[in-house]
Amino acid sequence: MGSSPLPNWHWYYDYFGRTEIHLHGFNRFLFQKQTPYQTLEIIDSPAYGRMLLLDGDIQSSAADEYIYHEALVQPAMVTHPDPRRVLILGGGEGATLREALRHRTVEKVWMFDLDPEVLEACRTFLPEWSAGAFDDPRLTLRIGDARAMLEEYQGEPFDVILSDLTDPFTEGPSYRLFTREFFTLVKQRLAPDGIFALQSSILRNTSYQMHQVIHNTLKTVFDGTFSYAPYVPSLDTPWGFILASDRWQPMALDPLEVDRRLAERVEGELRWYDGETHLALFHLSKDLRRLLAQPSVLMEDDHPFFLPRKWNE
């Protein structure tokens, strides 16, 4: 964090690289705490409203969290013809949960999250994110390591698994949730026609390596992997997501079919995602398609691929 010469004004420095910094001005800290797992901050921003930061990285903001969370959840939920059993990994704000529970087909949602202090802070300071989803009787919430809980899980397979976990930074808690071994475990917990969707870091022609590694690692596990990258203003970049499935292809749905499924299944009106948006999402530009087609290292338990925690060090 740095301070402006203006009184009562602060600046949040978002490092994109050693020579690229994005600045966010904000009025005040609402909440700050070092949990056993990460640094948790909630701030007020004149541009984006309340913002959640974990270990100095923006997770979501009041102004545009709906873009991120609809993008993560809705393509997978709509592509699946009948999603009834859903698992969410991470997603402490409750907004990923909110989006999954919109679907009338959903009978049960499990949520595995590591940090109860993030959950509590978000329910206290960001209640609009979850919109009451934590009180839905369809939810089973479990606190702990997502990989360990997924290894121990003995229930029925899931139709959709959604991963909203922090990027695999050096010294962070998440890298073992992006490896080939973990993705194999995810596939084992999915039904044969299940869908896995995950946030997967920045995807633009100058910052794509982490997404490329995740994409290529997933390709060794699933028959179909489909990258997409909506622009999220508070993150100031196209943000990467991947949908993976052995059976379903999101591009097989035309806009009319997407809108039909939304009208039949979804409670309330979505603000960002619809049939036209779905069509556009899965048509990446030529340069990105070429970059993702290039070979890369694979993320494995014994061979992690990290992002640096602080580019300025």
Order of alpha helices (4+ residues) and beta strands (2+ residues): beta-beta-beta-beta-beta-beta-beta-alpha-beta-alpha-beta-alpha-alpha-beta-alpha-beta-alpha-beta-alpha-beta-beta-beta-alpha-alpha-alpha
